[in-house]
Amino acid sequence: MGRDDAVEESDPAAAPEQLALIRETVRRADVPRAKPRTWRGAALAEELPVARVVVNKGVLHLDQFFDYAVPKELDADARPGVRVRVRFGAGGTRVRQGRREGGGLIDGFIVERRASSDYGGALAALANVVSPEPVLSPEALALARDVADRYAGSLADVLQLAVPPRNARAEGRPSPEPLPPPPPPSPGTWQRYPSGPEFLTALAGGAGPRAVWTALPGATWPDELARAVAAALASGRGALVVVPDGRRVARVDEALTALLGPGRHAVLTADSGPEKRYGEWLAVRRGSVRAVVGTRAAMFAPVRDLGLVAIWDDGDSSHSDDRAPFPHVREVLELRARNESCGFLLGALSCTVEAAQLVDSGWARPLVADRERVRAAAPLIRTVGDEQLGRDGAARAARLPSLAWETAREGLKHGPVLVQVPRRGYVPRLACERCRTPARCEHCSGPLQAPEERALACGWCGREVPGWHCVACGGTRLRARVVGARRTAEELGRTFPAVPVRTSGRDHVLDAVPGRPALVVSTPGAEPVADGGYAAALLLDGWAMLGRPDLRSSEEALRRWIDAAALVRGGAEGGAVVIVAEPTLRPVQALVRWDPVGHARRELADRAELGFPPVSRMAAVSGRTDTLAAFVAAAGLPPETEVLGPVPLPAPPPGRPRRPGDPPPGEMWSRALLRVPPGSGAALARALKEARAARTARGGTDQIRIRIDPLDIG
């Protein structure tokens, strides 16, 4: 206890006098009485008195940096990378005592401190520094700028995806001390791939190898991803793994913990909650943790000294962000691999056309097993086509052919049986009733549709198609029909009354099932993992998945089938898969041979012949029907641009919640596809961005949506 404290205790009446003295001293102090958030009359920082700020304003014509004055009181905290609040939109007329005033408060980030400003007028002052924690590094800023330019978007929109909202409690807690690098891992099951150990050795040695990995069927891929991460950590660098959903994050998290122990990696998912997720993100930003596994938003994770970026199952639609400017994880990680000279690993059980192009162009090397190992690991695949269904009328009506019924009955003697049913939404617009070949346009290969029972028309270029006939069998009748998972479960329950039936789908997704005999009915992508693997699998209604009105229908169908079949025990263990689809179709043959890479390469050759992505670059532009054509005409597109459409967009069904990309209620929208050859993608994105920015600056109120390389162009 000090002397002043003793006086205060002995004489309580002295306290009010002391407080009055303090107040009077403060009043007489020679300190500028600055107005809150304007700092009128306040002294500026002596060194670097200007802060360059990116404001949280995603309007394209404001996609630039703005200069603000730095008051002396904020000098210490106003460092590059910190969050700030600034006044924005005041104009240049309200200037008092050298400070611009007015406007509304808005969030932003300081990107640079400068000695002077390029702006000739008075500057507004920083309102305040939200937090002294630097959350935006120069590397993250450069990446966000590249992503914004790649997708014709604004830097502010990308930063909203890259930097999570602040949580004060998480920010106030210190992060743990970083652990020393682990030893290089053993190859483990990577030895099954001829180049697998070499890839790990290169990562552990500090190199940046790039590979497209076609994983063998089975449950070993999480451990193999974990070993790649461990190899990057062993070199003293960081690693980032992005997977499509929380279920697969949990599997990779478990594998990393088993291999490296706790404390070496962070998990970034939306399910973690804002406080925990921001705490994990800060630990990565501060360098306490060098490895990250997470879902889509983790593609921007600020890993220091990045040595490896990895994406699992790049064909999953979850990897494409549904917020502007709609970046795809694969493209963002490619940018990071280039910018930071780190390793790149694209892994999947299947193979996308984009992955095949990376190998074909020489940008990445293939990482595949030899055919003998593939045949040993894959289950036996058998097909049921129209000819067999025609000889089995009762089975065709029940959608469970005799071969499928026998396979399920035999499999139930040894374990669970998986039944995959196309989910709701896998409904072809139109397909041949006789052979189920999708009905497509002769001009652009787009899907044909008959909206409101009108004449046939192309869904891409809008051309009418009178007198359609099937190019495969000559049929003239069309169909569009699919049966859902719930009805399938009911039918199977009647067929196998003594066997439990479980379902996994949109409303309730199972993570795992025990290895006991049971029928597991699942929609694509929701298949649970079975303990010890499934004894058999039935892939029903293959024609419905192949008939999706989209350029990727074959690729997506094969990916879904392989993902399900990979959960089945290998052929040597008696695992069997029956697919109900025409056996002569290319993706069905690729499944029978277990050759996703060959299928992707053939699809890539077809895309090259048709001029569709990824061989070309494409943008989907949508807006009100009466303004879209005028926008496209005035956009100043590259001369080599080919315009497909515009065509009307279907109105969302009444009662369904509005989804991203749906037209506003009551408005009629159309969409045009803009296609350019390789090398012109940057010019196309720049032209569309400038046209939209000019429209916004002129006060245009009609919404125009731009999506570069759309995932779905059907």
C-alpha positions, 0 to 999 in steps of 0.5 A: 500500500502506498502513501497516497492510499493511506491518506485516502483511507484515513480521510475519505473526504479528500477523494472528491477534492483529488478528483476535481483537481485531476479534472481541472488539470486535464482541462488546462492541458495543451492537447487538441480537443479532436472530435471523435472519428474526425480528429479535427485539429489533431496532430498527424503522425510524424513519420508516414502520416498517410495510410492507404486503405482498402475499404469494405465496399464491394462495388466494382467502380470503387475497387481501388485503395483510398488514402487517409490521414493518420492521427498521432494518437493512432500512429503506433497501432495503425500498422499495415494489415490491421483492421480500421474504421474510416469515414467514406462517401463524404465528397470533397466539400466538407473540409474543416481544419484540414480534415475532410468530414462527413460520410458513413463509417465503414470497415477496412484494412490498412495495406500501406503507410506512406509519407505522402498521398497522390490525392491533391485534396484534404484527407479524412482521418482514420476513425479508429483502429479496430484492433492492433492485430495484423490480419492481412499480410502482403502475400494474402493481399496479393493473392486476393488481388489475383483472385479478384482479377481472375474472376472479374470481381472486387478486392473487397469481396475477396477479402471478405472470403479470405479474412474471417470476422473478428472475435475479440475473446479469441484475439485476446488469447495468446497462441501456443508456441510453435512446435519444431519440425517433425521427422520425415514420414515413412512412405506408408501406402504411398509405396503403392504408387511408383512416384509416391515415395519420390513425391514425399522425398521432394517435399521433405527436401524443400522442393515444390513438386506438383502432382495430380494424384488418382487415389486407389479405392479404399479408406487409405487416402486420408493417411496418404494426405497426412503423410504429404503434410508431414513431409512438408512440415519436415522441411520446416515449411507449412501445408494446407489441405482443402476438402469438400465437407466436414465429414472428410475434414474429420477423417483427415484431422484424425489421420493427422493427429494419429501421424503427428500428434496434437497441436501441429495442425488447425481445423478451419470449418464453419461448424467450429463456431466463430470464436474457435474458428477465429482462434485457430485462424489466428494461430495459423496467422501468428505462425504457431501452427504450420498445417491447416485442414479445412473446407472451402474458406480455408483456401485463403488460410494464411499459412506461413512459409507455405510448402504444400497446397492440396485439394481433395476431390476437386470435382465436388461442387462444394469447392466452388464458392457461391458468393461473388466473385465465385472463386474455385478452390482448385484455381486459388490453390494453383495461384498460391502454388505459383505465387509462393513456389510451393508444392501442389497436390490435386487428389481424388478417386476420380479425375476431372477434365481440369486435372487431366489438362494440368497433366496434359499441359505439363504443369503437373505430373501424374501420380497413379498406381499401375494397372495390376494394383488398380485391378486388385484394389477395385471391386468387380463391376457388372452392368445391367443394360436395356437389353437385359432389362428388356428380358426382365420385365418385372425387374424393370418395373421394380428398378431392381434387376435380377442381377442386382437382387442376387448381388445384394442377397449374396452381399448381405451374407457378409456385410452391409450393401450400399444402394446409390439412388440419384438425388432429387434434382438429377432429372434430365430435361429430356432424353430418348425414351428408347435408349435414354441418350440425352437430347442435345443441340446439333449446333452447340451440344447444349441440352434441349428443353421444352419449357411449358410444353412448347417447341423444343429449344436449346438451353444454351443457344436458344435455337428451336429444334423442330423434328427431333430424333435420337442420333443414337437409335433414331427414336422420336419420343422423349422422357424425363423421370427419376425415382427418389431415395425414400421410395427406393428404401420402401421397395427394398424393405419389402424385397428384403423384409428381414434386413434393416434399411438405413437411409443417408441423404440431404436431410440426414447424412450418416458418417459411418455404419457398422459392418453388420448386414444392412441395406444402406440407401444413399444419395450421391455424395452422402454415402457413409463409410462402412466398417471393413467396407461394403460387401456390395453396392448397387448403383441404380438409375444410371441413365438419370445421372448421365442425362443431366443437362450439363456439359459435365454430366458424364464426368460427374456421373463417373465421379459419383459412381467411383466414390461409391464403388471405392467404399466396397471391398476389393475384388479379391475380398469378394466385393461386387458392384452392379450398375444399372446403365447402358454398358456401351456408354463411355463413363460406364466402360470407364467404371468397369475398367476403373479408368477415370484418367482415360475417361477424363483425357477423352472428355478433354479431347471432346472439349477441345473439339467443341471449344468448351472449358477448360480448353477455352475460357467462358463467362456466364452473364445473367440479368434482366431480359430487357437489359442483358443484350444491351450490356453484352453489346456495350461491354467492349469484349475481345474481338474473338469472343463468341456469344451463345444466347441469351436464353431465358432462365427458368423461374425458381419453383414457388415455395422453394427458398431462394438460392444464390443465382436465382432471379429476384422474385417476379423478374424475368432473367436471361443468360448469355455465355461468352466464350474466348480461346485460350490466352484471352481469358484475362481480357474477357474478365477485364472487359466484363469488370470494366463494363459492370463498373461503368454501369454501376458508376452511372447509377445503373440499378439493374443487376448484372451477374458475372461468373467466370468459368461457371461450374454448371453451364447446362 
